[in-house]
Amino acid sequence: METGREYKNLKTFYTKAEEYLVSISLLNQKESINYVRNKFNKEILNNYYYIGSLNKKCKKLLNARFSTIKFSMDSLLKNKINHPDLKFYDYEKINEIVRNYDELFTDRKGNLRFFKNVNNKLYEIVVKTTQDGKENYLTTFHRCDESKIRKLKKIV
């Protein structure tokens, strides 16, 4: 993935994503994601915020060379479209969830799936690494229920 501009503040990053989404609020999910990817140039979509860090165990499981996790503007926009129930205060919890997860799984694609119950809400975060292991990306963040964990435990 091409490197974009780094945002140093999560609130600024989040607010910029909201500004981008104002123009597409009436479209359905699939149309919205396609619209975003066609409307905004790669430079904008590749902007990012360092959302967290992997511990040594997670870094090894992911075959990552570095511990930092990037959250690209593309992924944030997609996430906000697919999971409009999540608010800024939910996104503020991401680093804590990755550092202090309740459950951790490696999926078939080699991605890490973090689960954490916070205030009786179960969150899932998926992190992938590039083929060369140089960059880690948050690909999705959402709420789920315990059935997701039970399903993953059956696979493992």
N, C-alpha and C positions, 0 to 999 in steps of 0.2 A: 504494500500500500504506500502510495506517495505520502510524504510528510507534509502536513499543513501547518498552520500557525497554532502555537500552544496558547491556550487560555490559562491564566494563573489563578482564576477565581471561579469556583463552581457556579455561584449565583449569576455571574456575568455570562458564562457559557450557557446555562439553562435559559436565561432571559433572552439571549440571542436566538436560541432554538424556538422559543415561543414566538418571537417576532417573525421568523421564517414561516411558521405554521399558520399565522393569521390568514394568509391568502388562500389556504386550502381547507379551511375548516368545514366546508360543505360537501367535500368529496368523500366517497367511501374509503375504507382502509387501503385496499389494493391500489385504487386509482391515486390515492394520496401519496403512497410511497413511490410509485412510478413517477408521479408528477414532481415530487421533491428531487428525485434523482435526475430527471430531465431538465428541471428549471434551474437548479443551482449547479454551478460549475464544480469540478473536482476540488479546486482550491478551497472552496467553502466547506464541502462535504468532508474533506480530509483534516479540517481543523479539529483540535482535540483538547482534552483536559486529562491530566493524570489523576485517575479516580481512586487508585489504591495500589497496594503492593502485595505480592505473593510471598508466603513464607517459604522456607527451604523445601519443605515437603511438597508443596504445591508446585513450586518451580521445577522440581525434579519430575513429578508426575506429568507435567506439561511439556517436559523437555525444553524448557525455556532457558535462555542464556541470561536474561535479566528479570528482575522481579516487578518492575513497574507495569501498571495496567493502564492502557490508553482507552479513553472513551471518545470515539470520533463523533463529529457532528452528524454524520450519516446515521450512525447507530442511535444517537440520542433522538434524532428526528423520527426514525423508524419506531423506536421504543415509545415515544410520546404518542404516535399515531395508533400503535397497537395496544397500548396500555394507558389510556387517558385517565384511569383511576389513580395513577401514581402522581404525586405532587412533589414539589421541591423538597419538602422535609423527608420524603422517602428516598430520594436520590442522595441526600446527605448521609444516609445510613450505609451506603455501599461499601466504603472502606471498612467499616466496623463489621459488616457481614462477612466480607472476604477474610478478615483477620480472625474472627471469632465465630466461624460457622458451626452449626449443629451437625450437619451431615455434608459429606463431600463424595462425589462420584466422578468417574471418568467415563464419558460416553463413547459410543462407537467411533466417533470422529476424532477422538483424542482430546476433546474439550473438557474443561473442568466445570462441574455443576455444583455450586455452593447453595446450601439451604440454611436458613436461619429464621427462627421464630422471634419476632420482635413485637412486644405488646399484643400478643395473641394474633398476629398476622404472620403468615409464613411467606417468606420471600425466596425467590430463586434467582441466582446470577449465573450466567454462562460466560466463561472466559476461554478464548482460543489463543494460540500462538501462531506466528508465521512459520513457514516451512524451515527457515533457517534459525528459528528460535530467538530472533533478535527483538521482536516486538510482541507484546501481549495485548489483546483487545477484549473489552467487554462487548459481547454481541447481543445479549438480552438481559433484561431485568424486569421481573414481574412478581405478582403475588400468585400463589398457588395453594393447593391443599395437600394434606398428608398422603392422598392417593398417589401423587406423583412420586413421592419417596418410596412408598410400598412397591410401586411398579419398577423403579430403578433397582431396588434391593432384590427383586426376583431375577433381574437380568444378570446381576453380578454374581 
